[in-house]
Amino acid sequence: MKEWIKESKDQVSAFSKTARSMSVTPQEKQKASNAADGKKAYIRYCEHYLKHGDWIGMFSGLHEEHKVVPTCIAMAYYPDGTPKRDVGVFYPDIDMVWSKGMDETEYGTHENREYSMTETMALTDKQFTGDM
């Protein structure tokens, strides 16, 4: 991870030098400035990961070549018991990444729908009523 930060800092230095150069076109200066800003953000993501243990970026790797796949750690369900899913997220209950063409009826099982109830209610440590 630290070598990723070092490499990115070297790239920021090179992009910043290009952005300040008088021998390049304004378009090239703007591209270099944008690239330097992007690398600075990537450095912040790496430092955040080292400090907190959470990766907050969409890409990882020395040159940001790997797309990060988010993982679902707590399932959410519709009132009828059908799981809520987002495209591009890994779900451990089906052991795969949910894609656009998938249909819940092919993957949903009764074990996954154990939270299905006839009425909608919140499960809390205390029961609250609307009476005052």
C-alpha positions in Angstrom: 0.0 0.0 0.0 2.8 2.4 0.8 4.4 1.8 -2.5 1.1 2.8 -4.2 1.2 6.1 -2.3 4.8 6.7 -3.2 4.1 5.9 -6.9 1.1 8.2 -6.9 3.1 11.0 -5.2 5.7 10.7 -8.0 3.0 10.9 -10.6 1.4 14.0 -8.9 4.8 15.6 -9.1 5.2 14.8 -12.8 1.6 16.0 -13.6 2.0 19.2 -11.6 5.3 20.0 -13.4 3.5 19.5 -16.8 0.6 21.7 -15.6 3.0 24.5 -14.7 5.1 24.2 -17.9 5.0 27.0 -20.4 5.8 24.8 -23.4 2.5 22.8 -23.4 -0.9 23.8 -24.7 -3.6 25.0 -22.3 -5.5 21.7 -23.0 -2.5 19.6 -22.0 -2.1 21.8 -18.9 -5.7 21.2 -17.9 -5.4 17.4 -18.5 -2.3 17.3 -16.3 -3.9 19.4 -13.6 -7.0 17.0 -13.6 -4.7 14.0 -13.5 -2.8 15.4 -10.6 -6.0 16.1 -8.7 -7.2 12.5 -9.4 -3.9 11.1 -8.1 -4.1 13.3 -4.9 -7.6 11.8 -4.3 -6.2 8.3 -4.7 -3.5 9.1 -2.2 -6.2 10.2 0.3 -8.1 6.9 -0.3 -4.9 4.9 0.4 -4.2 6.9 3.6 -7.8 6.5 4.7 -7.5 2.8 4.2 -4.3 2.6 6.3 -5.8 4.7 9.1 -9.4 3.2 9.2 -9.3 -0.1 7.3 -12.1 0.9 4.9 -11.4 1.3 1.2 -13.6 4.2 -0.1 -12.4 4.3 -3.8 -13.9 2.6 -6.8 -10.5 1.4 -8.1 -7.4 0.0 -6.4 -3.9 -1.1 -7.4 -0.6 0.5 -8.1 -2.1 2.3 -11.2 -5.8 2.0 -10.2 -6.2 -0.9 -12.6 -8.6 -3.0 -10.4 -12.3 -2.2 -10.0 -13.5 -2.7 -6.4 -16.6 -4.9 -6.0 -18.7 -3.8 -3.0 -20.0 -6.7 -0.8 -23.4 -6.8 1.0 -22.9 -7.4 4.7 -26.5 -7.0 5.8 -29.5 -7.9 3.6 -32.5 -5.7 3.1 -35.9 -7.0 2.2 -39.1 -5.8 0.6 -42.3 -6.2 2.7 -43.1 -9.4 0.7 -39.8 -10.9 1.8 -38.0 -10.5 -1.6 -34.3 -9.4 -1.1 -33.4 -5.9 -2.3 -30.4 -6.1 -4.6 -28.2 -3.6 -6.5 -26.3 -4.4 -9.7 -22.6 -4.8 -9.2 -22.7 -5.8 -5.6 -21.5 -9.2 -4.3 -24.1 -11.1 -2.3 -22.9 -13.9 0.0 -26.3 -15.7 0.0 -26.0 -16.4 -3.7 -22.2 -16.3 -3.7 -22.0 -14.0 -6.8 -22.1 -10.5 -8.0 -25.7 -9.4 -9.0 -25.9 -8.4 -12.6 -28.5 -6.5 -14.7 -30.0 -9.6 -16.3 -30.5 -11.6 -13.1 -34.0 -12.5 -11.8 -34.7 -12.9 -8.1 -37.0 -15.9 -8.7 -34.0 -17.9 -9.9 -31.9 -17.2 -6.8 -34.4 -16.5 -4.0 -35.1 -19.4 -1.6 -37.4 -19.8 1.3 -34.4 -19.7 3.6 -33.7 -16.2 2.4 -37.3 -15.1 2.9 -37.5 -16.0 6.6 -38.3 -12.3 7.4 -41.5 -12.3 5.3 -44.4 -11.2 7.4 -48.1 -10.6 6.7 -47.8 -7.1 8.0 -45.0 -4.5 8.1 -43.6 -4.0 11.6 -40.3 -2.8 13.0 -38.4 -5.2 15.3 -36.7 -3.2 18.1 -35.7 -3.8 21.6 -38.8 -1.8 22.8 -42.3 -1.7 21.3 -43.4 1.8 20.7 -47.1 2.8 20.2 -48.6 6.0 18.8 -50.5 6.6 22.1 -49.2 9.5 24.2 
